[in-house]
Amino acid sequence: MDKIFKALADKNRRKILTLLKDKNLSVNELLTNFEIGQATLSNHLSILKKANLVKNEIKGKQRIYRLNKDLLFAFAENMRRFVGKIDNTLVDVIAIRGQKV
């Protein structure tokens, strides 16, 4: 669980997870959404992989990343023990880039 918290602590990694929410993406496709270099993005992806939040497969020369939704759902359920029942309107207000509620 500590690895998940570490992975979620960075806004770029949260953005990667958000981008992977609806579709699988290659490193190059992910890179177009950031103003960081490929080495930095690869480091972020490595941390997400170590936390098991993303998985990847190799297709030719590309690495295609996908979100590990099962782990995220289990993590969210585990977090309920700290906060109890979550009002969905609050969840809709919280932004990926750290917007304050």
NUTOR-64304 format. One record per atom (N, C-alpha, C): atom name; x, y, z. Coordinates in Angstrom, 3 decimals. Layout:
REM NUTOR-64304
   at          x          y          z
   CA          X          Y          Z
...
END
This chain:
REM NUTOR-64304
   at          x          y          z
    N      0.814     -1.190      0.000
   CA      0.000      0.000      0.000
    C      0.866      1.266      0.000
    N      2.038      1.195      0.624
   CA      2.940      2.345      0.634
    C      3.363      2.735     -0.780
    N      3.590      1.732     -1.639
   CA      3.985      2.019     -3.022
    C      2.864      2.744     -3.767
    N      1.631      2.410     -3.471
   CA      0.498      3.081     -4.114
    C      0.445      4.537     -3.679
    N      0.592      4.785     -2.371
   CA      0.586      6.163     -1.888
    C      1.720      6.966     -2.507
    N      2.900      6.375     -2.609
   CA      4.039      7.071     -3.228
    C      3.720      7.396     -4.687
    N      3.154      6.431     -5.383
   CA      2.837      6.636     -6.801
    C      1.794      7.737     -6.987
    N      0.818      7.791     -6.111
   CA     -0.253      8.777     -6.231
    C      0.148     10.164     -5.749
    N      1.301     10.281     -5.115
   CA      1.733     11.554     -4.550
    C      2.144     12.571     -5.612
    N      2.410     12.129     -6.813
   CA      2.896     13.025     -7.863
    C      1.784     13.340     -8.865
    N      1.636     14.630     -9.215
   CA      0.548     15.037    -10.120
    C      0.724     14.461    -11.524
    N      1.962     14.286    -11.983
   CA      2.162     13.700    -13.313
    C      1.703     12.242    -13.344
    N      1.957     11.517    -12.272
   CA      1.521     10.126    -12.229
    C     -0.005     10.028    -12.132
    N     -0.616     10.954    -11.397
   CA     -2.085     10.968    -11.355
    C     -2.654     11.289    -12.736
    N     -1.972     12.159    -13.460
   CA     -2.428     12.492    -14.815
    C     -2.294     11.282    -15.739
    N     -1.223     10.534    -15.606
   CA     -1.046      9.312    -16.406
    C     -2.199      8.354    -16.149
    N     -2.535      8.153    -14.881
   CA     -3.645      7.259    -14.547
    C     -4.952      7.750    -15.155
    N     -5.161      9.048    -15.127
   CA     -6.372      9.612    -15.717
    C     -6.412      9.381    -17.222
    N     -5.278      9.565    -17.887
   CA     -5.216      9.351    -19.334
    C     -5.471      7.894    -19.699
    N     -5.053      6.994    -18.821
   CA     -5.231      5.560    -19.091
    C     -6.613      5.051    -18.673
    N     -7.406      5.908    -18.080
   CA     -8.718      5.494    -17.581
    C     -9.607      4.935    -18.690
    N     -9.593      5.569    -19.847
   CA    -10.508      5.181    -20.917
    C     -9.881      4.364    -22.038
    N     -8.542      4.421    -22.155
   CA     -7.912      3.639    -23.226
    C     -6.446      3.380    -22.925
    N     -5.938      2.334    -23.525
   CA     -4.524      1.988    -23.406
    C     -3.713      2.909    -24.310
    N     -2.544      3.310    -23.852
   CA     -1.725      4.258    -24.614
    C     -0.266      3.832    -24.631
    N      0.398      4.174    -25.724
   CA      1.840      3.936    -25.818
    C      2.574      5.065    -25.094
    N      3.857      4.866    -24.890
   CA      4.678      5.896    -24.254
    C      4.622      7.183    -25.076
    N      4.733      7.067    -26.392
   CA      4.699      8.258    -27.243
    C      3.358      8.977    -27.168
    N      2.264      8.227    -27.094
   CA      0.940      8.849    -26.960
    C      0.813      9.560    -25.617
    N      1.337      8.948    -24.572
   CA      1.312      9.589    -23.260
    C      2.169     10.855    -23.265
    N      3.324     10.777    -23.890
   CA      4.279     11.885    -23.893
    C      3.692     13.162    -24.494
    N      2.774     13.038    -25.450
   CA      2.186     14.227    -26.083
    C      1.337     15.042    -25.106
    N      1.009     14.468    -23.963
   CA      0.177     15.155    -22.969
    C      0.987     15.825    -21.864
    N      2.315     15.814    -21.997
   CA      3.188     16.343    -20.953
    C      4.240     17.262    -21.544
    N      4.797     18.093    -20.688
   CA      5.940     18.927    -21.064
    C      7.169     18.435    -20.309
    N      7.382     17.132    -20.370
   CA      8.533     16.487    -19.737
    C      9.196     15.599    -20.779
    N     10.403     15.203    -20.516
   CA     11.128     14.343    -21.442
    C     10.706     12.882    -21.301
    N     11.106     12.088    -22.280
   CA     10.753     10.669    -22.279
    C     11.372      9.939    -21.086
    N     12.583     10.321    -20.692
   CA     13.226      9.660    -19.552
    C     12.443      9.906    -18.263
    N     11.951     11.122    -18.090
   CA     11.152     11.452    -16.902
    C      9.838     10.696    -16.918
    N      9.195     10.648    -18.084
   CA      7.945      9.899    -18.204
    C      8.185      8.418    -17.912
    N      9.267      7.880    -18.434
   CA      9.589      6.473    -18.184
    C      9.795      6.209    -16.697
    N     10.404      7.161    -15.996
   CA     10.587      7.021    -14.552
    C      9.224      6.990    -13.837
    N      8.325      7.884    -14.228
   CA      6.983      7.894    -13.650
    C      6.259      6.573    -13.928
    N      6.364      6.078    -15.147
   CA      5.717      4.809    -15.495
    C      6.321      3.647    -14.703
    N      7.623      3.695    -14.462
   CA      8.276      2.655    -13.673
    C      7.731      2.631    -12.248
    N      7.544      3.786    -11.657
   CA      6.997      3.870    -10.298
    C      5.564      3.344    -10.274
    N      4.774      3.703    -11.298
   CA      3.397      3.199    -11.378
    C      3.368      1.684    -11.564
    N      4.325      1.164    -12.341
   CA      4.410     -0.290    -12.537
    C      4.794     -1.005    -11.252
    N      5.759     -0.457    -10.524
   CA      6.182     -1.068     -9.260
    C      5.039     -1.096     -8.244
    N      4.159     -0.102     -8.328
   CA      2.989     -0.060     -7.443
    C      1.861     -0.924     -7.990
    N      2.065     -1.506     -9.165
   CA      1.076     -2.361     -9.839
    C     -0.169     -1.592    -10.285
    N     -0.048     -0.264    -10.417
   CA     -1.178      0.547    -10.858
    C     -1.352      0.516    -12.364
    N     -0.268      0.234    -13.085
   CA     -0.346      0.080    -14.535
    C      0.379     -1.205    -14.924
    N     -0.018     -1.712    -16.055
   CA      0.650     -2.874    -16.657
    C      0.995     -2.476    -18.081
    N      1.961     -3.175    -18.647
   CA      2.299     -2.865    -20.029
    C      2.527     -4.148    -20.812
    N      2.360     -4.009    -22.106
   CA      2.690     -5.102    -23.015
    C      3.502     -4.503    -24.154
    N      4.343     -5.329    -24.728
   CA      5.194     -4.872    -25.825
    C      4.579     -5.332    -27.131
    N      4.342     -4.360    -28.012
   CA      3.851     -4.645    -29.364
    C      4.849     -4.042    -30.339
    N      5.632     -4.910    -30.945
   CA      6.689     -4.415    -31.827
    C      7.710     -3.648    -31.014
    N      7.907     -2.374    -31.366
   CA      8.853     -1.533    -30.646
    C      8.172     -0.672    -29.584
    N      6.867     -0.788    -29.469
   CA      6.126      0.061    -28.535
    C      5.751     -0.669    -27.258
    N      5.718      0.095    -26.183
   CA      5.175     -0.392    -24.920
    C      3.805      0.256    -24.757
    N      2.792     -0.579    -24.619
   CA      1.424     -0.097    -24.467
    C      1.046     -0.262    -22.998
    N      0.627      0.840    -22.375
   CA      0.286      0.826    -20.957
    C     -1.227      0.814    -20.774
    N     -1.639      0.111    -19.720
   CA     -3.062      0.077    -19.355
    C     -3.183      0.193    -17.850
    N     -4.312      0.708    -17.438
   CA     -4.605      0.906    -16.028
    C     -4.996     -0.416    -15.384
    N     -4.508     -0.673    -14.189
   CA     -4.909     -1.852    -13.433
    C     -6.121     -1.450    -12.592
    N     -7.294     -1.475    -13.223
   CA     -8.517     -1.008    -12.570
    C     -8.891     -1.860    -11.367
    N     -8.615     -3.143    -11.416
   CA     -8.944     -4.007    -10.281
    C     -8.223     -3.550     -9.016
    N     -6.948     -3.227     -9.145
   CA     -6.185     -2.766     -7.992
    C     -6.713     -1.421     -7.494
    N     -7.039     -0.523     -8.421
   CA     -7.551      0.785     -8.012
    C     -8.891      0.664     -7.294
    N     -9.757     -0.212     -7.779
   CA    -11.038     -0.424     -7.101
    C    -10.810     -0.986     -5.705
    N     -9.911     -1.947     -5.571
   CA     -9.614     -2.534     -4.262
    C     -9.009     -1.484     -3.330
    N     -8.134     -0.639     -3.865
   CA     -7.523      0.421     -3.071
    C     -8.593      1.404     -2.580
    N     -9.499      1.797     -3.471
   CA    -10.574      2.724     -3.095
    C    -11.456      2.120     -2.011
    N    -11.773      0.857     -2.142
   CA    -12.579      0.185     -1.118
    C    -11.839      0.160      0.215
    N    -10.536     -0.074      0.164
   CA     -9.730     -0.095      1.380
    C     -9.689      1.284      2.035
    N     -9.713      2.349      1.246
   CA     -9.663      3.711      1.769
    C    -10.948      4.074      2.523
    N    -12.035      3.405      2.209
   CA    -13.302      3.704      2.878
    C    -13.211      3.513      4.391
    N    -12.308      2.697      4.845
   CA    -12.184      2.497      6.291
    C    -11.698      3.765      6.989
    N    -11.041      4.651      6.242
   CA    -10.593      5.916      6.817
    C    -11.654      7.003      6.765
    N    -12.449      6.992      5.710
   CA    -13.380      8.102      5.491
    C    -14.855      7.711      5.584
    N    -15.139      6.451      5.638
   CA    -16.536      6.036      5.650
    C    -17.147      6.179      4.267
    N    -18.428      6.387      4.233
   CA    -19.140      6.518      2.957
    C    -18.764      7.841      2.287
    N    -18.485      7.783      0.995
   CA    -18.073      8.962      0.240
    C    -19.248      9.474     -0.577
    N    -19.502     10.768     -0.467
   CA    -20.542     11.415     -1.268
    C    -19.996     11.588     -2.687
    N    -20.694     11.049     -3.681
   CA    -20.213     11.102     -5.069
    C    -20.072     12.514     -5.599
    N    -20.830     13.470     -5.079
   CA    -20.674     14.844     -5.557
    C    -19.306     15.390     -5.170
    N    -18.786     14.979     -4.020
   CA    -17.444     15.399     -3.606
    C    -16.394     14.809     -4.529
    N    -16.563     13.558     -4.895
   CA    -15.612     12.899     -5.792
    C    -15.554     13.622     -7.134
    N    -16.698     14.080     -7.635
   CA    -16.741     14.785     -8.914
    C    -16.005     16.122     -8.870
    N    -15.912     16.731     -7.697
   CA    -15.301     18.044     -7.558
    C    -13.777     17.967     -7.492
    N    -13.246     16.871     -6.990
   CA    -11.798     16.746     -6.804
    C    -11.115     16.593     -8.152
    N    -10.144     17.436     -8.424
   CA     -9.460     17.423     -9.715
    C     -8.131     16.697     -9.613
    N     -7.658     16.216    -10.714
   CA     -6.397     15.483    -10.772
    C     -5.215     16.380    -10.434
    N     -5.257     17.625    -10.781
   CA     -4.108     18.521    -10.572
    C     -4.111     19.186     -9.211
    N     -4.790     18.620     -8.259
   CA     -4.707     19.137     -6.900
    C     -5.605     20.325     -6.624
    N     -6.685     20.464     -7.362
   CA     -7.621     21.556     -7.107
    C     -8.176     21.420     -5.696
    N     -8.256     22.537     -4.987
   CA     -8.780     22.492     -3.621
    C    -10.294     22.510     -3.643
    N    -10.871     21.751     -2.731
   CA    -12.330     21.652     -2.623
    C    -12.837     22.768     -1.746
END
